[in-house]
Structures are given as C-alpha cells and as structure tokens.
C-alpha cells in the first residue's frame, strides 16, 4: 500500500490517495504534478518553471505503509 502526498503551493501537503501498487502511486503522483504545473504560465525549461517543479518534487512524497 502506498500513500501519495503532494505539495499544493502553500507549503502544505495534500493527500492524493492510497494505492495498492507502486505503479498506481506513480500515476497518481504524475497526475498531481501535471495539475500543479498547469497552474503556471511558464514555458517548459525556463528558470521559473524549473523552480516550481523543484518545489513540487522536493515537498511531495510517496510513502509505503
């Protein structure tokens, strides 16, 4: 069982769900990442885009339970 918690932009984690397999957890994580990054109008590869992506990746996590 895996819990996916993702960064929501306010330095808080948002529970994204509980998944049976790691593959399902990765899919949930990637969907959350896409939703988060769509909130910004930065072009992919710009410094601003990379900083937001880094914030998301650093603060988000997948926990095995």
MDTraj code that builds the backbone (N, CA, C; nanometers):
import mdtraj as md
import numpy as np

residues = "UNK UNK UNK UNK UNK UNK UNK UNK UNK UNK UNK UNK UNK UNK UNK UNK UNK UNK UNK UNK UNK UNK UNK UNK UNK UNK UNK UNK UNK UNK UNK UNK UNK UNK UNK UNK UNK UNK UNK UNK UNK UNK UNK UNK UNK UNK UNK UNK UNK UNK UNK UNK UNK UNK UNK UNK UNK UNK UNK UNK UNK UNK UNK UNK UNK".split()
xyz = np.array([
    [0.0849, -0.1169, 0.0000],
    [0.0000, 0.0000, 0.0000],
    [0.0900, 0.1239, 0.0000],
    [0.0545, 0.2230, -0.0795],
    [0.1324, 0.3458, -0.0918],
    [0.0420, 0.4682, -0.0769],
    [0.0876, 0.5637, 0.0028],
    [0.0170, 0.6913, 0.0191],
    [0.0893, 0.7966, -0.0636],
    [0.0135, 0.8749, -0.1400],
    [0.0707, 0.9831, -0.2196],
    [0.0268, 1.1152, -0.1589],
    [0.1250, 1.1963, -0.1192],
    [0.1013, 1.3293, -0.0640],
    [0.1767, 1.4291, -0.1502],
    [0.1077, 1.5305, -0.1977],
    [0.1711, 1.6244, -0.2899],
    [0.1628, 1.7677, -0.2395],
    [0.2579, 1.8450, -0.2825],
    [0.2697, 1.9869, -0.2496],
    [0.1586, 2.0637, -0.3199],
    [0.0938, 2.1557, -0.2476],
    [-0.0164, 2.2303, -0.3087],
    [0.0142, 2.3785, -0.3285],
    [0.1407, 2.4176, -0.3115],
    [0.1770, 2.5571, -0.3353],
    [0.1709, 2.6451, -0.2131],
    [0.1208, 2.5928, -0.1023],
    [0.1131, 2.6718, 0.0214],
    [0.1963, 2.6074, 0.1309],
    [0.2964, 2.5337, 0.0927],
    [0.3850, 2.4625, 0.1852],
    [0.3086, 2.3650, 0.2733],
    [0.2014, 2.3097, 0.2187],
    [0.1246, 2.2063, 0.2870],
    [0.1104, 2.0875, 0.1933],
    [0.1012, 1.9696, 0.2521],
    [0.0802, 1.8501, 0.1716],
    [-0.0684, 1.8231, 0.1559],
    [-0.1038, 1.7767, 0.0395],
    [-0.2416, 1.7401, 0.0088],
    [-0.2437, 1.5895, -0.0148],
    [-0.3311, 1.5199, 0.0540],
    [-0.3411, 1.3754, 0.0359],
    [-0.4060, 1.3475, -0.0989],
    [-0.3348, 1.2738, -0.1839],
    [-0.3843, 1.2438, -0.3184],
    [-0.4447, 1.1051, -0.3279],
    [-0.4179, 1.0208, -0.2306],
    [-0.4801, 0.8901, -0.2326],
    [-0.3909, 0.7810, -0.1783],
    [-0.4503, 0.6641, -0.1684],
    [-0.3843, 0.5440, -0.1204],
    [-0.3933, 0.4423, -0.2341],
    [-0.2815, 0.3845, -0.2711],
    [-0.2770, 0.2980, -0.3881],
    [-0.2205, 0.1607, -0.3524],
    [-0.2692, 0.0591, -0.4199],
    [-0.2267, -0.0783, -0.3952],
    [-0.0849, -0.1049, -0.4451],
    [-0.0496, -0.0515, -0.5605],
    [0.0816, -0.0801, -0.6188],
    [0.1617, 0.0490, -0.6365],
    [0.2932, 0.0323, -0.6483],
    [0.3800, 0.1471, -0.6696],
    [0.3498, 0.2131, -0.8042],
    [0.3184, 0.1336, -0.9065],
    [0.2855, 0.1892, -1.0383],
    [0.1630, 0.2801, -1.0310],
    [0.0620, 0.2380, -0.9562],
    [-0.0570, 0.3216, -0.9387],
    [-0.0212, 0.4497, -0.8640],
    [0.0665, 0.4380, -0.7640],
    [0.1085, 0.5552, -0.6869],
    [0.1831, 0.6538, -0.7764],
    [0.2707, 0.6030, -0.8621],
    [0.3442, 0.6895, -0.9558],
    [0.2471, 0.7599, -1.0493],
    [0.1470, 0.6880, -1.0989],
    [0.0460, 0.7504, -1.1863],
    [-0.0264, 0.8636, -1.1133],
    [-0.0651, 0.8402, -0.9889],
    [-0.1314, 0.9436, -0.9098],
    [-0.0409, 1.0627, -0.8863],
    [0.0864, 1.0354, -0.8617],
    [0.1852, 1.1408, -0.8404],
    [0.2027, 1.2246, -0.9664],
    [0.2139, 1.1585, -1.0807],
    [0.2330, 1.2293, -1.2072],
    [0.1111, 1.3146, -1.2437],
    [-0.0081, 1.2656, -1.2160],
    [-0.1287, 1.3441, -1.2410],
    [-0.1301, 1.4699, -1.1548],
    [-0.0909, 1.4549, -1.0285],
    [-0.0856, 1.5698, -0.9378],
    [0.0192, 1.6704, -0.9850],
    [0.1328, 1.6210, -1.0316],
    [0.2387, 1.7090, -1.0830],
    [0.1882, 1.7883, -1.2033],
    [0.1209, 1.7225, -1.2941],
    [0.0673, 1.7887, -1.4130],
    [-0.0336, 1.8957, -1.3738],
    [-0.1247, 1.8636, -1.2824],
    [-0.2244, 1.9609, -1.2361],
    [-0.1568, 2.0810, -1.1717],
    [-0.0567, 2.0562, -1.0892],
    [0.0144, 2.1645, -1.0208],
    [0.0834, 2.2559, -1.1213],
    [0.1539, 2.1984, -1.2169],
    [0.2315, 2.2775, -1.3116],
    [0.1420, 2.3516, -1.4109],
    [0.0205, 2.3047, -1.4338],
    [-0.0717, 2.3738, -1.5239],
    [-0.1234, 2.5043, -1.4638],
    [-0.1021, 2.5249, -1.3352],
    [-0.1433, 2.6496, -1.2701],
    [-0.0525, 2.7662, -1.3067],
    [0.0580, 2.7388, -1.3717],
    [0.1556, 2.8418, -1.4057],
    [0.1621, 2.8602, -1.5563],
    [0.2001, 2.9791, -1.5973],
    [0.2092, 3.0091, -1.7398],
    [0.3538, 3.0104, -1.7882],
    [0.4417, 2.9474, -1.7126],
    [0.5824, 2.9444, -1.7502],
    [0.6048, 2.8472, -1.8650],
    [0.6992, 2.8804, -1.9519],
    [0.7369, 2.7884, -2.0576],
    [0.8256, 2.6802, -1.9984],
    [0.8093, 2.5596, -2.0489],
    [0.8914, 2.4483, -2.0017],
    [1.0377, 2.4804, -2.0258],
    [1.1188, 2.4555, -1.9227],
    [1.2619, 2.4780, -1.9330],
    [1.3095, 2.6121, -1.8812],
    [1.2171, 2.7043, -1.8539],
    [1.2589, 2.8346, -1.8007],
    [1.2968, 2.8185, -1.6533],
    [1.3692, 2.9142, -1.6021],
    [1.4110, 2.9106, -1.4620],
    [1.2903, 2.9050, -1.3696],
    [1.1880, 2.9826, -1.3976],
    [1.0687, 2.9865, -1.3140],
    [0.9975, 2.8511, -1.3127],
    [0.9840, 2.7921, -1.4315],
    [0.9198, 2.6611, -1.4429],
    [0.9976, 2.5577, -1.3618],
    [1.1289, 2.5583, -1.3793],
    [1.2129, 2.4612, -1.3098],
    [1.2074, 2.4795, -1.1585],
    [1.1973, 2.6047, -1.1122],
    [1.1871, 2.6301, -0.9682],
    [1.0567, 2.5765, -0.9111],
    [0.9477, 2.5963, -0.9825],
    [0.8181, 2.5444, -0.9356],
    [0.8171, 2.3922, -0.9369],
    [0.8738, 2.3338, -1.0403],
    [0.8817, 2.1884, -1.0479],
    [0.9679, 2.1344, -0.9335],
    [1.0762, 2.2015, -0.9045],
    [1.1624, 2.1616, -0.7940],
    [1.0876, 2.1705, -0.6611],
    [1.0099, 2.2769, -0.6404],
    [0.9287, 2.2891, -0.5187],
    [0.8335, 2.1713, -0.5052],
    [0.7667, 2.1382, -0.6138],
    [0.6709, 2.0278, -0.6113],
    [0.7416, 1.8969, -0.5772],
    [0.8511, 1.8695, -0.6453],
    [0.9218, 1.7432, -0.6256],
    [0.9825, 1.7342, -0.4852],
    [1.0355, 1.8443, -0.4352],
    [1.1001, 1.8436, -0.3045],
    [0.9996, 1.8224, -0.1921],
    [0.8814, 1.8803, -0.2024],
    [0.7832, 1.8766, -0.0946],
    [0.6848, 1.7603, -0.1045],
    [0.6777, 1.6951, -0.2190],
    [0.5829, 1.5845, -0.2378],
    [0.6494, 1.4520, -0.2060],
    [0.5658, 1.3527, -0.1778],
    [0.6255, 1.2225, -0.1445],
    [0.5289, 1.1075, -0.1663],
    [0.5879, 0.9901, -0.1785],
    [0.5133, 0.8633, -0.1825],
    [0.5645, 0.7821, -0.0644],
    [0.4747, 0.7429, 0.0241],
    [0.5112, 0.6654, 0.1429],
    [0.4571, 0.5241, 0.1322],
    [0.5399, 0.4288, 0.1655],
    [0.4953, 0.2891, 0.1703],
    [0.4460, 0.2615, 0.3110],
    [0.3290, 0.1987, 0.3199],
    [0.2761, 0.1677, 0.4533],
    [0.2318, 0.0234, 0.4635],
])
top = md.Topology()
chain = top.add_chain()
for i, resn in enumerate(residues, 1):
    res = top.add_residue(resn, chain, resSeq=i)
    for name in ("N", "CA", "C"):
        top.add_atom(name, md.element.get_by_symbol(name[0]), res)
traj = md.Trajectory(xyz[None], top)
